[in-house]
Amino acid sequence: MLEAPPLGPNDIRIAVRAAGANFPDLLMTRGGYQFRPDPPFVPGMEVAGDVLEVGSAITAFKAGDRVMGQCRLGGFAEQAIVTTEGIMPLPPALTYEEGAAWFVAATTAWHALNDKGQVKPGETLLVLGASGGVGMAAVQLGKHMGAKVIGLASNDDKVAALLKAGADHAFRNDTPDLVDAIKAATGGKGVDIVYDPVGGPLAITATRTLGWGGRFLIVGFASGEIPKFPANHALIKSYTIMGLRAGESARRDPELGRRNRAALVDLANKGVMRPMISHRFPLEQAGDALRVLENREVIGRAVVTP
């Protein structure tokens, strides 16, 4: 058992009621994420729970408040320490489990589709890995923003889940003539935006679905393979390739962080991007939560409940 760390003036200690399992948690255990903590460490970057105590400089929260949010480490525990920048009140519409599976995916989807992609009503959005946490959040947010949404997934159960989540069209990754099927769903025009948390060969395939002047959003590389984009193809079709890191962008631009936080509070209160949770594990089986992510068994999100 680890000792509870002391509380700093800007820290908040919460009793963790649920923690979300995210792909970066898995990557961090292998030293394969941008942030590389020295082992041993406790994974878990997303939590929901009750405030136990607050630091001397905290006025926005008090003991007993229900909250949800993000911490870089330490979520797979009975208690976690967060800051005011990383948490928000848990909306009454969300359970602890839903709250623990909302913040990271919603923040990523919002930064991608609003700040970077600037999705407009009537545009077509193609989401790769759409049955995963950040993918499904993009499907739901894209629909909320007025886009026509096409989702890709690896099997029939995941395709059905995407249609249930609101996607206008959903295809398996191994659909014969996938590019033609996606273009047909756009009336031959091609998609306006690709949202890609997957990488690998599927990313290159997705560039072929883009219409003139489209936008390709690099969200991550869940496939484990970093694609090498053909620059001549981007030139010929005049599309833009954009990378994004939602958390780092907010840290480097505090005003952007404040605007996005306000938008996220509003979206959470409206129930936008309400997560689908396919797997639940007790704390002593937290490793299994990462294994089901690795094995691509999760539809939506997996959570750990201390």
N, C-alpha and C positions, 0 to 999 in steps of 0.2 A: 504494500500500500504506500502511495506517495503522500507526503505531507502537503497540506494546502498552502500554496505560496502566499506571502504577505500581500496586502492590498495597497496599491499606490494611490495617491490623491485623485487621479483621473480614472481609476479602475472601478469596475462593478463585478461583484461576485454573485454568480447565479447558481441555483440548484438546477442541474440539468434534468429535464423531464424527457427530452428526446434529442438525438443528434443525427443529423443527416450524413450519409456516406456519399462522398463526392470522388470523382475520378482523380483529382489532384491528391486526395488523401492516399490513394493507392500508389500514385507516382512518387510521392514524398517518401514512402517506405522503401523505395528503391533508389532514391537519390536522382530521380528522373524528372523532377519538377523545377520550375524557375527558382522557387524558394527551397533551399536545401538545409533543413535543420540538422544539427549534429545529433546522432543517436546517443543514448536512447531518448525517445520522445513519445508523447501521447498524440496520436492523430486525432482528427476531427475538427473541421473548420466551420461547422455550422450547427447551431444549437437553438433550442427553445426551452424556457423554464421560468423560474420565479426568482426575483432579486432577493438575495440574502442580506447583503450589506453593500454600501457604496462608499467610495473614497471621499475624503474631506472636500474636494473641489466639485463634487457632483451635486447638481440641483435638479436635473431633469428627471431623475428616477429615484425611487425610494424602495425600501424593503417591502416585499409583497407584490410588487408590480410583475405582471406577466409580460415577458419579452421574447423576442426572437432575433436572431442575427448571426454574425460571423466573428470567428476568432481564427487566427492563423493556425493555431495548434490547441490541443487540450480538450476537444469536445467529447471524446469518448471517455467520459469520467462522470463521477457523481456531481462534481462541481467544476465550474469553469470561470475564468476571468475574461471579461470583455471591456470595451470602452464605449463611450456614448456614440462615437462615429460608427461603430460596428453593429449597433442594435437599434431596434424600434419596438414600440408596444406591439404585443401579439393581438391582432384584430379578433374580436369576439367570434367572427365567422370561422376562424381557423382553430383546429386542435393543436396541441403541442407537437404532435407528429407532423402535421402539415406545416406548421411554422418552422420546424427544423429542416424542412425540405423546400422552403420557399426562397430564402434570401439570396443565396449564391446564384441559383439558376435565374431568378428574376432579374437580379442586378446585371448578370451577363447578357441576358436577352434584351433588356432595356438599353444598355450601353451600345449593343450591337445594332439594334434596329432603329433606335432613335438618334443617338449621337453620331454613329458611323454610317449606317445604311440609309438613314433618313427616309424610312418607308413612307410612301404616300398611299392614300386610299385608292384602290383600283389596281395597284401594282401586284405583280406575282412574285411570291417568295418561295424558294425551294429550300427545304430544311433537310440536311443530311443528319443521320443518327437521330432522327426525329423522335424516337421512342425513349431516348435517354432523358435525364433531368433537364439539361440545358436545351436540348432539342425540343422537348415537349413544351417548355416555357416559351420558346420562340414560336411554336405553332399557335399557342393560345394568345400570345401578345400580338402576333401578326394579324390574327383574326380581329382582335380588339382594335387594331389600328386601321382596319378596313382593307387589308390585303387579301388576295386570293392565295391560299397556302397549299403547297404540295409537299408531302412528307415522304422520306425514304426510310425503310427499316429492313431488318434482316430476315424476318419470318412473317407468317400469316397472322399470328396472334398480335404481333406488334403493329402490323398494318391496320388490323381491326381497332386497336387501341387508339391509333392516330385519327381514324375517322370518328371515333367516339369523342375524341378531344376537340374536334371541330375542323380538322383538315378537309379541304375541298376535294383533294385527291391524295391517294397514298399508294406507293408502289414498293415492291420488294427490290432490294439492291440487285438481285439476279434476274430481274425481269428481262426477257429477250428484247433487244432493240430498245433499251431503257431510254436513251436520249430521244428517240423518235416518240416514245410514249409520253414523255414529259412535254416535248414540244407540241404534241397533239392536244394535250390538256391546256395549252396556252393559245390554242387557235393558230399555231405555227409561228407566233411572234417570238417565243423564247421567254425565259424568266428574266425578271428585272434584278433580283437579288438572290445570291446563294449564301446560306448560313451554314458554315462547315466546322463542326467540332470533331470531325473524324480524320481528315487528311487522307494520305495514302492514295491508291489508284482511283478511288471513288471521287476524290477531289478533282482530278484531271478530267474524269468523265463529266463531272458537273459543269466544268467550264464550257463544255460543248453545248450545254442547254441555255447558256446566256444569250439574251438578245443584244442588239446594238446598244452600247453605252451602259451595260449592266455593272453591277457591283458584286464583288466576291469577298465575303467576310471570313477571315481566318479566325476561328474561335479556339481551336485546339487540335490535338492529334491523337484521339482516342484509339486509332488503329495501330499506333506505335510507329507509324511511318510518315516522315515529313515529305510532302510532295514537292516535286521540282516543276514549277509552272513554266510552260512555253511562252517566252516573252513575245514571240512573233504572233502568236494567237491572240494575246491581249491587245497587241497593236492593231491587228486586222479587224477585230470586233470592237475595239475602243472601250474595253471594259477595265475597271479599276479593281485592283487587289488591295485589300486593307486588312491589316492585323489589328487586334484589339486585346487589351487587358483591362478589364473593368475596374478591379481594385487598385491597380497601379495608377490608372488614369485619374482616379479620385484623389489619390495621395499626392500626385504631382500638380493637380489643379483643384484646390479646395473649393473654389466656387462651383466648378462642375459637380463636385461631390455633393455640395449642399443642394443644388438644383435637382440632381438625380435622387437624392434622399427624399426630398419633398414629393417628387413624382412617384417614388416607390411606396411611400406611405399611402398616397392616394390610391394606387393600384391595389395594394394589399387590402385596404378597407373596402374596395369594390369587389374583392374576391377574384381579381384577374390573375391568371397563372396559378390557379389552385392545383397543387400537385397531386398526381396519381401515385400511390404508394403500393408497390407490389411485394415488398419484402420487409419484415420486421424481425429484429434480433434483440435478445437481452444483452446487457453490457458484456457479460462473460463470453459472448459469441461475436464480439465486434469484428474479429478477424474474418468471420464468415460473411459479414456485410461487404468487406472488400473483395472477398473471393467471388461473390455473385456478380459484382461489378466487372471483375476481370474476365469472368466466363460469359459475359454479355447476357445474363439471365434476367436482369432488371428491366421492368417496363415502368418508366417514370422514375421513381426513387426508391431507395432502401434506407431504412432508419434503424438506429440503435436506441433502445429505451433502458436507461439505468434503473 
